[in-house]
Amino acid sequence: MPLPLSGKTPWPPVQLEIPHADMDMWRAWYSGNTDHLAAVYGGPANYRSNAVARQFFDVDKRRAAGGDELRMFWGQETAPGQQAAKLHIPLGGDIAETSANLLWADVPQVTVDADSTDAATARSTTAQIGRYLDDRGHAKLREGSELAAGLSNVYLRVVWDVTLRPRPWLDVIAPDAVVPEWRWGALAAATVWRELTPVKDAAEVWRLLECHTPGVIEYGVYKGDVSTLGMRMELVDHPDSEYLAARTDSQGRQATGVPRLLITHLPNVLPNRVWEGVPGTAPLGRSDFAGVEPMMDALDESWTSWMRDLRLGKARLLLPQSMLDTTGPGAGSSFNLEKEVQVTLNMLDEGSKDAITEVQFKIRVEEHERTCKALRLQILSSAGYSAQGFGEAGTIAATATEVVARKEESLTTRGTKILYQRPALIELLTTMMMVDVKHCGATDVDPAAELTASWPQAVQPDQEATARALSLFDSAGAISTFMKVKLREPSWDDTEVMKEVQRIREDKAGAVPAGDPFNTAAVGPDVPNDSAETGGGGPEAGADEGQDEELVGGGSQDKALAA
């Protein structure tokens, strides 16, 4: 994938116009920006008003919110003379945040397969991976996961600069800032781009493109307009790209020294049922908001209607003109609401139009509450989450089994997303090890080692329930000490479990068995037992036993004389 040639090249490419427009729509729901929502569903940012886009993908009428096919609350303009009072519930942001918390609340355990390298290198490699997954690395992975849940996918780039940090780290790239190239569903090349500040003319659009292929990064600066890439310039022509000229050749290329891409693609979940028929979009993920946008729009409309009832339901008084106090010609009239006594008017019909009228509309609290709750539950269910994680079922204490039952949908979605998170994480860590060895001077690290990643349990088991189960298994003689420890500590490996088993056996060996106060069970075949041969208590007899013999038999000396 070489960089585009100079000229009137459309940018972003036309084949990505529909995906990027939908990502922009999901970004509006994710950010909760009401101006962005209004622009997406009715303003100039609406791609459905773009003739080229609609001709390219005219079959997608179910999401044509800006047209006549589907009425959207955020696509309606405010009536003339009326204040804009639309409200938004940021449920989209809550869904994306919950998704990231389910996946990255704890750091997954990454280990090196024992048969892929020697034991010493495996230990040092595992330790270095732990440094990659420090608080910074953990936070970046969680950030990427949240963006992927909202925008359908995300890209993670490995970067390094030994003057800033001693090890490589991760950079999160939004999906609409990357032009991917796929080969058999895998990312074969990627062009990352961003807009630069104008140099002289504000109408000019400067863009920096970096094309990633295995082992090489090619940089290019272009000067064009809003819709076209324009002419390719030199890297030194713009102050934001001038630093790249020192580390690239005459063609703007930089060798990475790593025989693989430095960019990893992370889809949210597949298959992609959103852009069916659009070439090159099958490997892209599917947003958690896909298909529930109309329901989120209806939730905002219901909430706004509820608040409108509160606004219109304020008590008001209608007063006749004759009850107002005149303050003089041309000075207007007024009415004192604090005045307790009013003089009745001498009129033929005192109960007619000249009476004070109270106006207070009904506030439909119950109807709005039921509507909003039903919409909220349906949105969460369609997105694959349980209402328990969003405060719908309260915060009453429950056992681990009850929590799992309440969060079954969310835990199922979490397990599905881990299927896509795990390969991306292993690929990222392998690339980081290669960069670390090549450019950061890491030693005793084997990038060729096979890695295994395991996520901790989302709901920790109830210790009391586990203890009861182990007790029942032990009473039935159906469990070993190894499996007891393994069930008690599922995160431990076999070596740690065996160490704990050995400690348990040592503790049991030194303990006095119940019902054996004289510790006779500790006497083995090699230990002399005086009591067994003579019938007495032995030389180590207890004090109580000696006292009993003195009282009954007259003492040990009398026994010896009698013998």
C-alpha positions as CSV (number, residue, x, y, z in Angstrom):
1,M,0.0,0.0,0.0
2,P,2.1,3.0,-1.2
3,L,1.1,6.5,-0.3
4,P,-1.3,8.2,-2.8
5,L,0.0,10.3,-5.6
6,S,-0.4,14.0,-5.8
7,G,-3.6,15.3,-7.4
8,K,-7.3,15.4,-6.8
9,T,-7.4,12.2,-4.7
10,P,-10.6,12.1,-2.6
11,W,-9.8,11.9,1.1
12,P,-10.9,10.0,3.0
13,P,-11.3,7.4,0.3
14,V,-14.8,7.1,-1.1
15,Q,-15.2,3.4,-0.1
16,L,-14.9,4.5,3.6
17,E,-17.4,7.3,3.4
18,I,-20.4,5.2,4.6
19,P,-18.4,3.5,7.5
20,H,-16.9,6.8,8.6
21,A,-20.4,8.5,8.5
22,D,-21.8,5.8,10.7
23,M,-18.8,6.0,13.1
24,D,-19.5,9.8,13.2
25,M,-23.1,9.0,14.2
26,W,-22.0,6.5,16.9
27,R,-19.5,9.1,18.1
28,A,-22.3,11.5,18.7
29,W,-24.2,9.0,20.8
30,Y,-21.0,8.0,22.6
31,S,-20.0,11.6,23.4
32,G,-23.5,12.8,24.2
33,N,-22.9,16.1,22.4
34,T,-26.4,17.4,21.5
35,D,-25.1,19.7,18.8
36,H,-23.4,16.8,17.2
37,L,-26.5,14.7,17.4
38,A,-28.6,17.5,15.8
39,A,-26.0,17.8,13.0
40,V,-25.9,14.1,12.3
41,Y,-29.6,13.7,12.0
42,G,-30.5,16.9,10.3
43,G,-27.5,19.2,9.6
44,P,-24.8,19.4,7.0
45,A,-22.9,16.6,8.7
46,N,-25.6,14.2,7.7
47,Y,-24.1,11.9,5.0
48,R,-27.6,10.9,3.9
49,S,-27.9,14.2,2.2
50,N,-24.7,13.5,0.2
51,A,-25.8,12.4,-3.3
52,V,-22.6,10.4,-3.9
53,A,-22.9,8.5,-0.7
54,R,-26.6,7.7,-1.2
55,Q,-26.0,6.5,-4.7
56,F,-23.1,4.3,-3.5
57,F,-25.2,2.8,-0.7
58,D,-28.8,3.6,-1.5
59,V,-30.2,0.3,-0.1
60,D,-29.7,1.5,3.5
61,K,-33.0,3.1,4.1
62,R,-33.6,1.8,7.6
63,R,-31.1,4.3,9.0
64,A,-31.9,7.2,6.7
65,A,-32.9,9.4,9.6
66,G,-32.5,12.6,7.7
67,G,-35.0,11.7,5.0
68,D,-38.6,10.6,5.0
69,E,-38.1,7.0,5.8
70,L,-37.7,7.4,9.6
71,R,-38.7,10.3,11.9
72,M,-36.0,11.1,14.4
73,F,-36.4,13.4,17.4
74,W,-32.9,14.9,17.0
75,G,-33.6,15.6,13.3
76,Q,-36.5,18.0,14.1
77,E,-35.8,21.7,14.0
78,T,-37.0,23.9,16.9
79,A,-40.2,25.8,16.2
80,P,-39.6,29.5,15.4
81,G,-39.8,31.7,18.5
82,Q,-39.4,28.7,20.8
83,Q,-36.4,28.0,23.0
84,A,-34.5,24.7,22.3
85,A,-35.3,22.4,25.2
86,K,-34.2,19.0,24.0
87,L,-32.5,16.8,26.6
88,H,-30.2,13.8,26.2
89,I,-29.6,10.8,28.4
90,P,-26.0,9.7,27.9
91,L,-26.9,6.0,27.8
92,G,-24.5,5.4,24.9
93,G,-21.5,6.6,26.9
94,D,-22.6,4.5,29.9
95,I,-22.8,1.3,27.7
96,A,-19.3,1.9,26.3
97,E,-17.9,2.6,29.7
98,T,-19.5,-0.5,31.2
99,S,-18.2,-2.7,28.4
100,A,-14.6,-1.5,29.1
101,N,-15.0,-2.0,32.8
102,L,-16.2,-5.6,32.3
103,L,-13.2,-6.4,30.2
104,W,-10.4,-4.3,31.8
105,A,-11.4,-3.8,35.5
106,D,-8.4,-6.1,36.2
107,V,-5.3,-6.9,34.3
108,P,-5.4,-10.3,32.5
109,Q,-2.7,-12.8,33.4
110,V,-0.2,-13.3,30.6
111,T,2.2,-16.3,30.8
112,V,4.8,-17.8,28.6
113,D,4.3,-21.4,27.4
114,A,6.8,-23.6,29.1
115,D,7.6,-25.5,26.0
116,S,8.3,-22.4,23.8
117,T,11.5,-21.3,25.6
118,D,13.8,-22.2,28.5
119,A,12.7,-21.7,32.1
120,A,15.0,-18.7,32.9
121,T,14.0,-16.8,29.7
122,A,10.3,-17.6,30.4
123,R,10.5,-16.0,33.8
124,S,12.3,-12.9,32.5
125,T,10.0,-12.5,29.6
126,T,6.9,-12.8,31.8
127,A,8.4,-10.2,34.1
128,Q,8.9,-7.8,31.2
129,I,5.4,-8.3,30.0
130,G,4.2,-7.4,33.4
131,R,6.0,-4.1,33.0
132,Y,4.2,-3.5,29.7
133,L,0.9,-4.0,31.5
134,D,1.6,-1.5,34.2
135,D,-0.9,1.2,35.0
136,R,-0.2,3.1,31.8
137,G,-0.5,0.0,29.6
138,H,-3.6,-1.1,31.4
139,A,-5.3,2.3,31.0
140,K,-4.5,2.4,27.3
141,L,-6.0,-1.0,26.7
142,R,-9.1,0.0,28.6
143,E,-9.3,3.2,26.6
144,G,-9.1,1.3,23.4
145,S,-11.8,-1.1,24.5
146,E,-14.2,1.7,25.4
147,L,-13.7,3.4,22.0
148,A,-14.2,0.0,20.2
149,A,-17.5,-0.5,22.0
150,G,-18.8,2.9,20.9
151,L,-17.2,3.2,17.4
152,S,-17.2,-0.5,16.4
153,N,-13.4,-0.9,16.3
154,V,-10.1,0.7,17.2
155,Y,-6.4,0.6,16.3
156,L,-3.5,0.2,18.7
157,R,0.0,1.4,17.7
158,V,3.3,0.4,19.3
159,V,5.6,3.5,19.7
160,W,8.9,4.1,21.4
161,D,11.2,7.0,22.4
162,V,14.0,6.1,24.8
163,T,14.3,9.8,25.7
164,L,10.8,9.7,27.1
165,R,10.4,6.2,28.5
166,P,12.7,3.2,28.7
167,R,10.2,0.8,27.2
168,P,7.8,0.9,24.2
169,W,4.2,1.8,24.9
170,L,0.8,1.9,23.2
171,D,-1.0,4.6,21.3
172,V,-4.8,4.4,20.7
173,I,-6.0,5.5,17.2
174,A,-9.6,6.2,16.3
175,P,-11.0,4.0,13.5
176,D,-11.9,6.9,11.2
177,A,-8.2,8.1,11.3
178,V,-7.0,4.8,9.6
179,V,-7.3,3.6,6.0
180,P,-6.8,-0.2,6.3
181,E,-5.8,-2.8,3.8
182,W,-7.1,-6.3,4.4
183,R,-5.7,-9.7,3.3
184,W,-7.9,-12.7,4.1
185,G,-9.5,-10.8,6.8
186,A,-6.2,-9.8,8.5
187,L,-4.7,-6.3,8.6
188,A,-1.9,-6.3,5.9
189,A,-1.2,-2.5,5.8
190,A,-2.6,0.6,7.3
191,T,-2.4,4.4,6.6
192,V,-2.7,6.6,9.6
193,W,-3.6,10.2,8.9
194,R,-4.3,13.5,10.7
195,E,-4.9,17.1,9.8
196,L,-2.1,19.7,10.6
197,T,-2.5,23.3,11.3
198,P,-2.6,25.6,8.2
199,V,0.7,27.3,7.4
200,K,-0.5,30.5,5.7
201,D,-3.9,30.2,4.1
202,A,-6.7,29.0,6.5
203,A,-8.5,27.5,3.5
204,E,-5.6,25.1,2.9
205,V,-5.8,21.6,4.5
206,W,-2.5,20.0,5.4
207,R,-2.5,16.3,6.2
208,L,0.2,14.0,7.5
209,L,0.0,10.4,6.3
210,E,2.1,7.5,7.6
211,C,1.8,4.2,5.7
212,H,2.6,1.1,7.9
213,T,3.8,-2.1,6.2
214,P,5.8,-4.9,7.8
215,G,9.2,-3.4,8.5
216,V,8.7,0.0,7.0
217,I,6.8,3.3,7.7
218,E,6.5,5.8,4.9
219,Y,5.6,9.4,5.7
220,G,4.0,12.0,3.4
221,V,2.7,15.5,3.8
222,Y,0.0,16.8,1.5
223,K,-1.6,20.2,0.9
224,G,-5.1,20.2,-0.4
225,D,-8.6,21.2,0.5
226,V,-11.5,19.7,2.6
227,S,-12.4,16.9,0.2
228,T,-9.1,16.2,-1.8
229,L,-5.6,15.2,-0.7
230,G,-3.8,17.6,-3.0
231,M,-0.1,17.9,-3.7
232,R,2.5,16.0,-1.8
233,M,5.0,18.3,-0.1
234,E,8.4,17.8,1.5
235,L,8.4,16.8,5.2
236,V,10.3,20.0,6.0
237,D,7.6,22.2,4.5
238,H,5.5,21.9,7.6
239,P,6.7,22.5,11.2
240,D,4.8,19.6,12.6
241,S,6.5,17.1,10.3
242,E,9.9,18.6,10.1
243,Y,11.3,16.3,12.7
244,L,10.6,13.3,10.5
245,A,13.0,14.4,7.9
246,A,16.0,13.5,10.1
247,R,15.0,9.9,10.5
248,T,13.7,9.0,7.0
249,D,15.4,8.6,3.6
250,S,14.9,10.7,0.5
251,Q,11.5,8.9,-0.1
252,G,10.2,9.5,3.4
253,R,10.7,5.9,4.5
254,Q,11.8,4.7,7.9
255,A,12.9,1.1,8.6
256,T,11.4,-0.2,11.8
257,G,13.6,-3.3,12.1
258,V,10.6,-5.4,13.1
259,P,9.3,-7.8,10.5
260,R,5.6,-7.1,11.2
261,L,3.1,-4.3,11.5
262,L,3.4,-1.9,14.4
263,I,-0.4,-1.4,14.3
264,T,-3.0,-4.0,15.7
265,H,-6.6,-3.9,14.8
266,L,-9.1,-4.5,17.6
267,P,-12.8,-5.1,16.5
268,N,-15.5,-4.7,19.1
269,V,-17.4,-7.8,18.0
270,L,-18.1,-9.7,14.8
271,P,-19.7,-10.5,12.4
272,N,-20.3,-7.2,10.9
273,R,-24.0,-6.9,9.9
274,V,-24.0,-3.1,9.6
275,W,-22.2,-2.5,6.3
276,E,-23.3,-5.5,4.2
277,G,-22.4,-4.9,0.6
278,V,-19.7,-2.3,1.3
279,P,-16.3,-3.6,0.1
280,G,-13.5,-3.8,2.6
281,T,-15.7,-3.4,5.7
282,A,-16.3,-7.0,6.7
283,P,-13.3,-7.2,9.2
284,L,-14.5,-4.0,10.9
285,G,-16.3,-4.5,14.1
286,R,-19.9,-3.8,15.1
287,S,-20.7,-1.0,17.6
288,D,-22.8,-1.7,20.7
289,F,-25.1,1.1,19.4
290,A,-25.8,-0.5,16.0
291,G,-29.5,-1.0,15.6
292,V,-30.6,0.8,18.9
293,E,-30.1,4.4,17.7
294,P,-33.9,4.9,17.1
295,M,-34.6,3.6,20.6
296,M,-32.0,5.9,22.2
297,D,-33.6,8.7,20.2
298,A,-37.0,7.8,21.5
299,L,-35.6,7.7,25.1
300,D,-34.4,11.3,24.7
301,E,-37.8,12.3,23.3
302,S,-39.6,10.7,26.2
303,W,-37.3,12.3,28.7
304,T,-37.7,15.7,27.1
305,S,-41.5,15.2,27.1
306,W,-41.4,14.4,30.8
307,M,-39.4,17.6,31.5
308,R,-41.8,19.6,29.3
309,D,-44.7,18.3,31.5
310,L,-42.9,19.6,34.5
311,R,-42.3,23.0,32.8
312,L,-45.9,23.4,31.6
313,G,-47.3,22.0,34.9
314,K,-46.2,25.0,36.9
315,A,-49.2,26.7,38.6
316,R,-50.3,29.9,36.9
317,L,-53.0,32.5,37.7
318,L,-55.1,34.2,35.0
319,L,-56.3,37.7,36.1
320,P,-58.8,39.9,34.5
321,Q,-57.7,43.3,33.3
322,S,-60.1,45.0,35.8
323,M,-58.2,43.6,38.8
324,L,-54.9,45.2,37.9
325,D,-53.7,48.3,39.7
326,T,-53.1,51.2,37.2
327,T,-49.9,53.0,37.9
328,G,-50.7,55.9,35.6
329,P,-51.2,56.7,32.0
330,G,-48.7,54.9,29.9
331,A,-47.0,53.3,32.9
332,G,-48.7,49.9,32.7
333,S,-50.6,47.9,35.3
334,S,-49.6,45.5,38.1
335,F,-51.1,43.0,40.6
336,N,-49.9,42.4,44.1
337,L,-49.8,38.6,44.7
338,E,-49.2,39.2,48.4
339,K,-52.3,41.2,49.0
340,E,-54.7,39.2,51.1
341,V,-57.9,41.2,50.7
342,Q,-59.5,42.1,47.4
343,V,-62.5,44.3,46.8
344,T,-65.3,42.6,44.9
345,L,-66.4,44.1,41.7
346,N,-70.0,45.4,41.3
347,M,-70.8,43.4,38.2
348,L,-73.9,41.5,37.0
349,D,-72.1,38.2,36.8
350,E,-69.2,38.0,39.3
351,G,-68.3,34.4,38.4
352,S,-67.6,35.0,34.8
353,K,-64.5,36.2,33.0
354,D,-63.5,38.7,35.7
355,A,-62.7,36.0,38.3
356,I,-59.2,34.8,39.1
357,T,-58.6,31.5,37.3
358,E,-56.0,28.9,38.3
359,V,-54.2,26.9,35.6
360,Q,-52.1,23.8,36.4
361,F,-51.7,21.0,33.9
362,K,-51.4,17.4,35.0
363,I,-47.8,16.0,35.2
364,R,-47.9,12.5,33.7
365,V,-45.1,11.1,36.0
366,E,-46.1,7.4,36.0
367,E,-46.7,7.2,32.2
368,H,-43.3,8.9,31.4
369,E,-41.5,6.8,34.0
370,R,-42.8,3.5,32.6
371,T,-42.0,4.6,29.0
372,C,-38.5,5.6,29.8
373,K,-37.8,2.5,31.9
374,A,-39.1,0.2,29.1
375,L,-37.0,1.9,26.5
376,R,-33.9,1.8,28.7
377,L,-34.3,-1.9,29.4
378,Q,-34.9,-2.7,25.7
379,I,-31.8,-0.7,24.7
380,L,-29.6,-2.5,27.2
381,S,-31.0,-5.9,26.2
382,S,-30.5,-5.2,22.5
383,A,-27.0,-4.0,23.2
384,G,-26.2,-7.3,25.1
385,Y,-26.2,-6.0,28.7
386,S,-28.1,-6.7,31.9
387,A,-30.0,-3.9,33.6
388,Q,-28.3,-4.9,36.9
389,G,-25.0,-3.3,35.9
390,F,-26.8,0.0,35.2
391,G,-28.6,0.4,38.6
392,E,-32.0,-0.9,37.4
393,A,-32.2,-3.7,40.0
394,G,-30.9,-1.7,43.0
395,T,-27.8,-2.3,45.1
396,I,-29.1,-5.0,47.5
397,A,-26.3,-7.3,48.7
398,A,-26.4,-10.7,46.9
399,T,-24.3,-13.8,46.7
400,A,-22.0,-14.5,43.8
401,T,-24.5,-16.9,42.3
402,E,-27.3,-14.4,42.4
403,V,-25.1,-11.7,40.9
404,V,-24.1,-14.0,38.0
405,A,-27.8,-14.8,37.4
406,R,-28.7,-11.1,37.3
407,K,-25.7,-10.2,35.1
408,E,-26.0,-13.2,32.7
409,E,-26.4,-11.1,29.6
410,S,-23.5,-8.8,30.4
411,L,-21.2,-11.7,31.3
412,T,-22.1,-13.5,28.0
413,T,-21.2,-10.3,26.1
414,R,-18.0,-10.1,28.1
415,G,-17.0,-13.6,27.1
416,T,-17.8,-12.9,23.5
417,K,-15.6,-9.8,23.4
418,I,-12.7,-11.5,25.1
419,L,-12.5,-13.8,22.0
420,Y,-11.5,-10.7,20.1
421,Q,-9.5,-9.0,22.9
422,R,-7.2,-12.0,23.6
423,P,-5.6,-12.4,20.1
424,A,-5.1,-8.6,19.8
425,L,-3.5,-8.4,23.2
426,I,-1.1,-11.3,22.4
427,E,-0.2,-9.7,19.1
428,L,0.4,-6.4,20.7
429,L,2.7,-7.8,23.4
430,T,4.7,-9.8,20.8
431,T,5.3,-6.6,18.8
432,M,6.2,-4.7,21.9
433,M,8.8,-7.3,22.8
434,M,10.3,-7.1,19.3
435,V,10.5,-3.3,19.5
436,D,11.9,-3.5,23.0
437,V,14.7,-5.9,22.0
438,K,15.5,-4.0,18.8
439,H,15.3,-0.3,19.9
440,C,15.2,-0.2,23.7
441,G,18.0,-2.6,24.6
442,A,15.9,-5.2,26.4
443,T,17.8,-8.4,27.3
444,D,16.6,-11.9,28.3
445,V,13.3,-11.4,26.4
446,D,12.2,-13.9,23.8
447,P,9.8,-12.3,21.3
448,A,9.3,-15.7,19.7
449,A,7.9,-17.2,22.9
450,E,4.3,-18.4,22.8
451,L,2.0,-16.4,25.1
452,T,-1.3,-17.3,26.8
453,A,-3.7,-14.7,28.2
454,S,-6.4,-15.4,30.7
455,W,-9.0,-12.9,32.0
456,P,-9.9,-13.0,35.7
457,Q,-13.5,-13.9,36.7
458,A,-15.9,-11.0,36.4
459,V,-17.7,-12.0,39.6
460,Q,-15.6,-13.5,42.4
461,P,-17.0,-16.6,43.9
462,D,-18.6,-16.5,47.3
463,Q,-16.0,-17.8,49.8
464,E,-18.6,-19.2,52.2
465,A,-20.3,-21.1,49.3
466,T,-17.0,-22.4,48.1
467,A,-16.1,-23.6,51.6
468,R,-19.4,-25.5,52.0
469,A,-19.0,-27.2,48.6
470,L,-15.4,-28.2,49.5
471,S,-16.6,-29.6,52.8
472,L,-19.3,-31.7,51.2
473,F,-16.8,-33.0,48.6
474,D,-14.3,-33.9,51.3
475,S,-17.0,-35.7,53.4
476,A,-17.9,-37.8,50.4
477,G,-14.2,-38.6,49.7
478,A,-14.6,-37.2,46.2
479,I,-11.8,-34.5,46.1
480,S,-8.1,-34.4,46.6
481,T,-6.1,-31.7,48.5
482,F,-4.7,-30.4,45.2
483,M,-8.2,-29.8,43.8
484,K,-9.4,-28.2,47.1
485,V,-6.6,-25.6,46.8
486,K,-7.3,-25.3,43.0
487,L,-10.9,-24.5,43.6
488,R,-10.1,-22.1,46.4
489,E,-7.6,-20.2,44.3
490,P,-8.5,-20.6,40.6
491,S,-5.9,-18.0,39.5
492,W,-2.9,-20.0,40.9
493,D,-0.8,-22.2,38.6
494,D,0.0,-25.8,39.4
495,T,3.4,-24.9,41.0
496,E,1.7,-22.5,43.5
497,V,-1.0,-25.0,44.2
498,M,1.6,-27.8,45.0
499,K,3.4,-25.4,47.4
500,E,0.2,-24.8,49.3
501,V,-0.6,-28.6,49.3
502,Q,2.9,-29.2,50.8
503,R,2.3,-26.6,53.5
504,I,-1.0,-28.2,54.4
505,R,0.6,-31.6,54.7
506,E,3.3,-30.2,56.9
507,D,0.8,-28.6,59.2
508,K,-1.2,-31.8,59.4
509,A,1.9,-33.9,60.1
510,G,2.7,-31.7,63.2
511,A,-0.8,-31.5,64.5
512,V,-2.1,-33.8,67.3
513,P,-5.0,-35.9,66.1
514,A,-8.3,-35.4,67.8
515,G,-9.0,-38.1,70.5
516,D,-5.3,-38.8,71.0
517,P,-4.2,-36.6,73.9
518,F,-0.9,-38.6,74.3
519,N,0.0,-38.4,70.7
520,T,0.4,-42.2,70.3
521,A,-0.2,-41.9,66.6
522,A,3.1,-40.2,66.2
523,V,4.9,-43.3,67.4
524,G,6.2,-45.1,64.3
525,P,7.8,-48.6,63.9
526,D,11.3,-47.1,64.4
527,V,10.4,-45.3,67.7
528,P,10.6,-47.4,70.9
529,N,7.4,-47.6,72.8
530,D,7.9,-48.5,76.4
531,S,4.2,-48.7,77.1
532,A,3.7,-51.3,74.5
533,E,6.4,-53.6,76.0
534,T,5.8,-53.1,79.7
535,G,2.2,-52.1,79.8
536,G,3.0,-48.9,81.6
537,G,2.9,-45.3,80.6
538,G,6.5,-45.1,79.5
539,P,9.2,-42.8,80.6
540,E,7.3,-39.8,79.1
541,A,4.1,-40.3,81.1
542,G,2.1,-37.3,81.8
543,A,1.9,-35.6,85.3
544,D,-1.7,-36.6,85.8
545,E,-1.0,-40.2,85.1
546,G,1.9,-40.3,87.7
547,Q,-0.4,-38.7,90.3
548,D,-3.1,-41.4,89.8
549,E,-0.5,-44.2,90.2
550,E,0.7,-42.8,93.5
551,L,-2.8,-42.5,94.9
552,V,-3.9,-46.0,93.8
553,G,-0.8,-48.2,94.0
554,G,1.2,-46.4,96.7
555,G,3.8,-45.0,94.3
556,S,6.2,-46.3,91.8
557,Q,8.6,-47.5,94.5
558,D,6.0,-49.8,96.0
559,K,5.4,-51.3,92.6
560,A,9.1,-51.9,92.1
561,L,9.3,-53.7,95.5
562,A,6.3,-55.8,94.8
563,A,7.8,-56.9,91.6
